[in-house]
């Protein structure tokens, strides 16, 4: 299993934004960006209430199925409970992301590491720096204001399109992109295109 590179404190520089929500640390060893989930309190309270009702519905359906009786009724409840369970798992995932989720991006030791998730449920991608590039902004309005948080920075890694920066504001995305470009030991492919997008985003302001 690949090891996540560590960022040391030697001559560290922390880039600050107006919200001070994300953390961007630049050191002699490389770059580390920590992007915690942007919490939606209204959504969190709604999901907690909904999941309480979901748990009662799940218990009722499963108890009726286990009790047996009418075959057609049990079959209907089984189908209903399957979709109900999937809906509850999705809602729980959204709730846990809002409460404990985060994104992390490291550029150090010749590797780019991008992970996202919460607790032990994290998805991690690791790429050699020779395989990454074409970093650019993907701002559609204010990403932080979207009902479904979008990622604000696009790049290519391992021949595939990737993205980073869930729920970042325009300022946070621009600061992160600038730090990423400073950390790269070479001019990333497509950097000029990314700069055009960067300039357009500023002109829109």
C-alpha positions, 0 to 999 in steps of 0.5 A: 500500500502506497504511503501518503507523503508527509509535509514537514514544517521546515520553512513552511508557508501557510497561504491564507484566504478571507474565510481561512477555511482551507489550509494551504501549506508550502514547504521545502518538501512540497505542497499540502492542501486540506479542504474540509467539507463546507457544512450546510447546517440546514441540510444536516438538520434535515437529514438527521430528521429524515434519517430518524423517520427512515430508521422507523420505516426500515424497522417496520418493513423488515419486521413485516417481511420477517413475520411472513404472511401474504406473499404478494405483500411481502414481495412488495415490501421487499422491493420497497425496502431495497430502494428505501435502504439505498436511499437511507445509505445515500442520505447517510453518506451525504450527512457524514460528508457534511460533518466529517468529510475532507479533501487532501492534495499533496505534491511531494516526493515526486508524487501527487496524492489526492484523497477524499472521504471521511474517517476510514472511508477515503478514496485515494489516487496517487500519480507520479508528477510526470503523469500530471498536468493541465491544471485549470480552474473550472468555475461556474458561478460561485462553486460554494453556492451550488446546491450540489458542491462542485470541484473547482480545479480540473487536471489530468493524471494518468491520461484521465481527467481529474478534479479537486476542490469540492465547494471551494470559493473562487478565491480558495480555488485561485489560491490553491491553483497558484500554490499547485503551479508553484509546487510543480517542478515543470510547466504543466501541459496545457498551462497556458489554457489554464491561465486563460481560464484563470484570467477569464475568471478574474475578468468576470469579477 
